[in-house]
């Protein structure tokens, strides 16, 4: 009888450990997804900022040339 109790206890303990690890994995997967989304949005912001900078430089050049 003692062996059955110990085996049952260990099984329950392993099931709790598995549940905890499964939850950690899910959290890490969500963190990776969030980080990838942030990287993509940041890359888009950098691209639009670079485009705006190039447009501003072109406009400045044109206006400077028009003044001369």
C-alpha positions in Angstrom: 0.0 0.0 0.0 2.8 2.4 0.8 4.3 2.0 -2.7 1.0 2.9 -4.3 0.7 6.1 -2.2 4.2 7.2 -3.0 3.7 6.5 -6.7 0.4 8.5 -6.6 2.1 11.3 -4.8 5.0 11.4 -7.2 2.6 11.3 -10.2 0.6 14.3 -8.8 3.9 16.2 -8.2 5.1 15.5 -11.7 1.7 16.6 -13.1 2.0 19.9 -11.2 5.5 20.4 -12.4 4.4 19.7 -16.0 1.6 22.2 -15.7 4.0 24.9 -14.4 6.5 24.3 -17.2 3.7 24.3 -19.8 2.6 27.7 -18.4 6.1 29.0 -18.6 6.5 27.9 -22.2 3.2 29.5 -23.1 4.4 32.8 -21.5 7.7 32.7 -23.3 6.0 32.0 -26.6 3.8 35.0 -26.0 6.8 37.1 -25.1 8.5 36.1 -28.4 5.4 37.0 -30.4 5.1 40.4 -28.6 8.8 41.1 -29.2 8.5 40.2 -32.9 5.6 42.5 -33.3 7.5 45.3 -31.6 10.5 44.8 -33.9 8.2 45.0 -36.9 6.5 48.1 -35.7 9.9 49.7 -34.9 11.3 48.9 -38.3 8.2 50.5 -39.9 8.7 53.6 -37.8 12.4 53.8 -38.7 11.5 53.4 -42.4 8.9 56.2 -42.3 11.2 58.5 -40.3 14.0 57.9 -42.9 11.6 58.7 -45.7 10.5 61.9 -44.0 14.1 62.9 -43.4 14.9 62.3 -47.1 11.9 64.3 -48.1 12.8 67.2 -45.8 16.4 67.3 -47.1 15.1 67.3 -50.7 12.7 70.2 -49.9 15.4 72.1 -48.2 17.7 71.7 -51.2 15.0 72.8 -53.5 14.1 75.9 -51.4 17.7 76.8 -51.0 18.2 76.6 -54.7 15.1 78.7 -55.4 16.4 81.5 -53.1 19.7 81.8 -55.0 
